Amino acid sequence: MASASAETTATGESFKSIFGRRLEPYLALSKSAKGAGCVQLIKDVLTAPGVVVFGELLAMPNVVELKSNPEHARYHRLLEIFSYGTYQDYQQNKSSLPEITVAQRTKLQQLSIVTLSERVRAIPYAHLLQYLEIDNVRQLEDLIMDAIYQNLINANLDQKLKQVEVHSAMGRDLRPGQAQDMLKVLAEWTKTSEAMLKALSHKMDEVRENYEKEKEAKEAFEKELESIKKENAASGGGKHRKIGGGGGGLHGSHMMEYEMEQHMFQSPEFASEYARLGHGGGPGNKRTGKRVQNRG
């Protein structure tokens, strides 16, 4: 897999400042260029290497005036396509637009790759060959590599899968209405984020409340346990008490059985009946475990 990365200059300048600085000389010239002179300025800026943003130039008064001149309006439209359009936009309106040079065509094709990468990051070679009307893969890869070295895109060429993987790209000029669309998307994102934060906050409150309840229950249990230990220590362990207030459990059952047997052996009536059922002699006798036949 061949790879290359788009890097800023050593001074750490942003893409916007780099590309904007390259446009500045043409902005200065546009203040005095009118009519045919302004048309020539557009031809020059579209051919100039490294000049790939044109939004500020489109807004210059003398450039805007070209729209009202039937002879020059097509150059204004061509500048719009280079600003935020694609190679296919040019091809579909070719009959009403000026002919472009080889250098201008290459620039527009590279800017089209930037636009395509907004929708999909892994762009198949087959799609690019058709969309950009390029004859072979070698020419396409040369075009992409040149775009990478110009900092238009940060991408890898995957020759095995025959696709270009775009990691990031320069920001092109906004199309008319695109700013409003972006604001709508951001507003929806903000709304969704606020709803998620509210739900997370509610969940955190529930977790915190449950934690406090469990903590209080644990402290109450430990306090009761400590109290019982002190009572047993004070009474010499002769008295037993159930912990927790619920059903008996194994320990509670054994204690109950033990106390019941002691009570039976202390009562003559119960001791006699107890012996008759096969549990041995009277009070104080050891149980034999032998079954006594029923005499009745």
C-alpha positions as CSV (number, residue, x, y, z in Angstrom):
1,M,0.0,0.0,0.0
2,A,1.5,3.3,-1.0
3,S,0.9,6.1,1.4
4,A,1.6,9.8,1.8
5,S,0.4,12.5,4.2
6,A,-0.6,16.1,3.8
7,E,1.5,18.2,6.1
8,T,1.5,21.9,6.9
9,T,4.6,23.9,6.7
10,A,7.3,23.9,9.4
11,T,5.8,27.1,10.9
12,G,2.6,25.2,11.7
13,E,0.4,27.4,9.5
14,S,-3.2,26.2,8.9
15,F,-4.4,25.2,5.5
16,K,-6.6,28.3,5.4
17,S,-3.7,30.7,6.0
18,I,-1.5,28.9,3.5
19,F,-4.1,28.9,0.7
20,G,-5.4,32.3,1.6
21,R,-1.9,33.9,1.4
22,R,-1.5,32.5,-2.1
23,L,-4.7,34.2,-3.2
24,E,-3.8,37.7,-1.8
25,P,-1.9,39.0,-4.9
26,Y,-5.0,38.3,-7.0
27,L,-7.3,40.0,-4.5
28,A,-5.1,43.1,-4.7
29,L,-5.2,43.1,-8.5
30,S,-9.0,42.6,-8.6
31,K,-9.5,46.0,-7.0
32,S,-8.4,47.7,-10.2
33,A,-9.1,45.1,-12.9
34,K,-12.4,45.5,-14.7
35,G,-14.1,44.0,-17.7
36,A,-11.6,42.1,-19.9
37,G,-8.8,42.8,-17.4
38,C,-10.8,41.0,-14.7
39,V,-11.5,38.1,-17.1
40,Q,-7.7,37.7,-17.6
41,L,-7.2,37.8,-13.9
42,I,-9.6,34.9,-13.5
43,K,-7.8,32.9,-16.2
44,D,-4.5,33.5,-14.4
45,V,-5.8,32.6,-10.9
46,L,-7.4,29.4,-12.2
47,T,-4.1,28.3,-13.7
48,A,-1.8,29.5,-10.8
49,P,-0.2,26.5,-8.9
50,G,-1.3,26.2,-5.3
51,V,-4.2,28.6,-5.5
52,V,-7.3,26.5,-4.7
53,V,-9.7,28.7,-2.8
54,F,-11.5,31.5,-4.6
55,G,-14.4,32.6,-2.3
56,E,-12.9,36.0,-1.4
57,L,-12.2,36.7,-5.1
58,L,-15.8,35.8,-6.0
59,A,-16.9,38.5,-3.5
60,M,-14.8,41.3,-5.0
61,P,-17.0,44.0,-6.5
62,N,-15.3,44.0,-10.0
63,V,-15.6,40.2,-10.2
64,V,-19.3,40.4,-9.2
65,E,-19.9,42.9,-12.0
66,L,-18.9,40.3,-14.6
67,K,-22.2,38.5,-13.9
68,S,-24.2,41.4,-15.5
69,N,-22.0,41.4,-18.7
70,P,-23.3,38.7,-21.2
71,E,-19.8,38.4,-22.7
72,H,-18.0,37.9,-19.4
73,A,-20.6,36.2,-17.2
74,R,-19.4,32.7,-18.2
75,Y,-16.0,33.4,-16.6
76,H,-17.7,34.3,-13.4
77,R,-19.6,31.0,-13.6
78,L,-16.4,29.2,-14.3
79,L,-14.8,30.7,-11.2
80,E,-17.8,29.5,-9.2
81,I,-17.3,25.9,-10.3
82,F,-13.6,26.1,-9.3
83,S,-14.7,27.6,-6.0
84,Y,-17.2,24.9,-4.9
85,G,-18.1,22.8,-7.9
86,T,-16.6,19.6,-9.5
87,Y,-15.3,18.4,-12.8
88,Q,-18.7,16.9,-13.6
89,D,-20.3,20.3,-13.0
90,Y,-18.0,21.7,-15.7
91,Q,-18.6,18.8,-18.1
92,Q,-22.4,19.1,-17.8
93,N,-22.3,22.8,-18.6
94,K,-19.3,22.8,-20.9
95,S,-21.2,24.3,-23.8
96,S,-21.9,27.5,-21.9
97,L,-18.5,27.8,-20.3
98,P,-15.0,28.8,-21.5
99,E,-12.6,26.1,-22.6
100,I,-10.1,25.2,-19.8
101,T,-6.4,24.4,-20.1
102,V,-4.7,21.2,-19.1
103,A,-3.4,22.8,-15.9
104,Q,-6.9,24.1,-15.0
105,R,-8.4,20.7,-15.8
106,T,-5.9,19.0,-13.4
107,K,-6.7,21.4,-10.7
108,L,-10.4,21.0,-11.0
109,Q,-10.1,17.2,-11.0
110,Q,-8.1,17.3,-7.8
111,L,-10.6,19.7,-6.2
112,S,-13.3,17.2,-7.2
113,I,-11.5,14.5,-5.2
114,V,-11.7,16.8,-2.2
115,T,-15.4,17.2,-2.6
116,L,-16.0,13.4,-3.1
117,S,-14.1,12.7,0.1
118,E,-16.8,14.7,2.0
119,R,-19.3,11.9,1.3
120,V,-17.0,8.8,1.4
121,R,-13.5,8.2,2.7
122,A,-12.6,5.1,0.7
123,I,-13.1,6.1,-3.0
124,P,-12.8,3.2,-5.5
125,Y,-10.4,3.8,-8.4
126,A,-13.2,2.7,-10.8
127,H,-15.5,5.5,-9.6
128,L,-12.7,8.1,-9.9
129,L,-11.7,7.0,-13.4
130,Q,-15.3,7.5,-14.6
131,Y,-16.1,10.6,-12.6
132,L,-12.9,12.4,-13.6
133,E,-12.7,10.9,-17.1
134,I,-9.2,9.6,-16.8
135,D,-7.9,7.0,-19.1
136,N,-5.9,4.7,-16.8
137,V,-4.9,4.0,-13.2
138,R,-1.4,5.3,-13.6
139,Q,-2.6,8.7,-14.5
140,L,-5.1,8.6,-11.7
141,E,-2.5,7.7,-9.1
142,D,-0.2,10.5,-10.3
143,L,-3.1,13.0,-10.0
144,I,-3.8,11.8,-6.4
145,M,-0.2,11.9,-5.4
146,D,0.2,15.4,-6.6
147,A,-2.9,16.4,-4.6
148,I,-1.4,14.9,-1.5
149,Y,1.9,16.8,-2.0
150,Q,-0.1,20.0,-2.4
151,N,-1.8,19.4,0.9
152,L,-5.2,19.1,-0.7
153,I,-5.8,15.7,0.9
154,N,-4.2,13.4,3.5
155,A,-4.6,9.9,1.9
156,N,-3.3,6.4,1.3
157,L,-3.3,4.7,-2.1
158,D,-4.5,1.1,-1.6
159,Q,-3.3,-0.6,-4.8
160,K,-4.4,-4.0,-3.6
161,L,-8.0,-2.9,-3.1
162,K,-7.8,-0.3,-5.9
163,Q,-9.0,2.6,-3.8
164,V,-7.9,5.8,-2.2
165,E,-8.4,6.2,1.5
166,V,-8.8,9.8,2.4
167,H,-8.1,10.6,6.1
168,S,-8.6,14.4,5.9
169,A,-8.9,17.1,3.3
170,M,-8.7,20.9,2.9
171,G,-11.9,22.9,3.3
172,R,-13.3,24.2,0.1
173,D,-15.4,27.3,-0.3
174,L,-19.0,26.9,0.8
175,R,-21.7,26.4,-1.8
176,P,-24.7,28.8,-1.7
177,G,-27.0,27.6,1.1
178,Q,-24.4,25.2,2.5
179,A,-23.8,27.3,5.6
180,Q,-27.5,27.1,6.5
181,D,-27.5,23.3,6.0
182,M,-24.5,23.0,8.2
183,L,-26.2,25.1,10.9
184,K,-29.2,22.8,10.8
185,V,-27.1,19.7,11.2
186,L,-25.2,21.3,14.1
187,A,-28.5,22.3,15.7
188,E,-29.8,18.7,15.5
189,W,-26.5,17.4,16.9
190,T,-26.7,19.9,19.8
191,K,-30.3,18.8,20.5
192,T,-29.4,15.1,20.5
193,S,-26.3,15.8,22.7
194,E,-28.4,17.7,25.2
195,A,-30.9,14.8,25.4
196,M,-28.1,12.3,25.9
197,L,-26.5,14.4,28.6
198,K,-29.9,14.8,30.4
199,A,-30.5,11.0,30.3
200,L,-26.9,10.3,31.6
201,S,-27.4,12.8,34.4
202,H,-30.7,11.1,35.4
203,K,-29.0,7.7,35.4
204,M,-26.1,9.0,37.5
205,D,-28.7,10.4,40.0
206,E,-30.3,6.9,40.2
207,V,-26.9,5.2,40.7
208,R,-26.0,7.7,43.4
209,E,-29.3,7.2,45.2
210,N,-29.0,3.4,45.1
211,Y,-25.5,3.6,46.4
212,E,-26.6,5.8,49.4
213,K,-29.4,3.4,50.2
214,E,-27.1,0.4,50.1
215,K,-24.6,2.2,52.2
216,E,-27.2,3.1,54.8
217,A,-28.5,-0.5,54.9
218,K,-24.9,-1.8,55.3
219,E,-24.2,0.6,58.2
220,A,-27.5,-0.3,59.9
221,F,-26.6,-4.1,59.6
222,E,-23.1,-3.6,60.9
223,K,-24.5,-1.5,63.8
224,E,-27.0,-4.2,64.7
225,L,-24.4,-6.9,64.5
226,E,-22.1,-5.0,66.8
227,S,-24.9,-4.5,69.2
228,I,-25.7,-8.2,69.3
229,K,-22.0,-9.1,69.8
230,K,-21.9,-6.8,72.8
231,E,-25.1,-8.3,74.3
232,N,-23.8,-11.8,73.9
233,A,-20.5,-10.8,75.5
234,A,-22.3,-9.2,78.5
235,S,-24.6,-12.2,79.1
236,G,-22.0,-14.9,78.6
237,G,-23.5,-16.1,75.3
238,G,-26.5,-17.8,77.0
239,K,-29.0,-16.0,75.0
240,H,-29.5,-16.2,71.2
241,R,-31.0,-13.7,68.9
242,K,-31.9,-13.7,65.3
243,I,-30.1,-11.1,63.1
244,G,-31.8,-9.3,60.2
245,G,-35.4,-9.6,61.2
246,G,-36.4,-11.9,58.4
247,G,-37.0,-15.7,58.0
248,G,-34.8,-18.0,60.2
249,G,-32.0,-19.4,58.1
250,L,-29.9,-22.5,59.0
251,H,-28.5,-21.1,62.2
252,G,-31.8,-19.9,63.5
253,S,-33.5,-23.3,62.8
254,H,-30.8,-25.2,64.7
255,M,-31.1,-22.9,67.7
256,M,-34.9,-23.3,67.7
257,E,-34.7,-27.1,67.6
258,Y,-32.1,-27.0,70.4
259,E,-34.3,-24.8,72.7
260,M,-37.4,-26.9,71.9
261,E,-35.7,-30.1,73.0
262,Q,-34.4,-28.5,76.2
263,H,-37.9,-27.4,77.0
264,M,-39.3,-30.9,76.4
265,F,-36.9,-32.5,78.8
266,Q,-37.7,-30.0,81.5
267,S,-41.5,-30.8,81.4
268,P,-42.6,-34.2,82.7
269,E,-45.6,-34.3,80.4
270,F,-43.6,-33.6,77.3
271,A,-40.8,-35.8,78.3
272,S,-43.1,-38.8,78.7
273,E,-44.7,-38.3,75.3
274,Y,-41.3,-37.7,73.8
275,A,-40.0,-41.0,75.2
276,R,-43.1,-42.8,73.9
277,L,-42.5,-41.6,70.3
278,G,-39.1,-43.3,70.4
279,H,-36.7,-40.7,71.4
280,G,-35.3,-42.5,74.5
281,G,-36.0,-42.2,78.2
282,G,-37.1,-39.4,80.4
283,P,-35.4,-36.2,81.2
284,G,-31.7,-36.4,81.4
285,N,-31.4,-39.8,79.7
286,K,-29.4,-40.2,76.5
287,R,-31.3,-40.9,73.3
288,T,-30.7,-44.4,71.9
289,G,-31.9,-43.8,68.4
290,K,-34.0,-47.0,68.6
291,R,-37.6,-47.1,67.5
292,V,-40.2,-48.1,70.2
293,Q,-43.0,-50.2,68.9
294,N,-46.4,-48.8,69.0
295,R,-48.3,-50.3,72.0
296,G,-51.6,-48.9,71.1
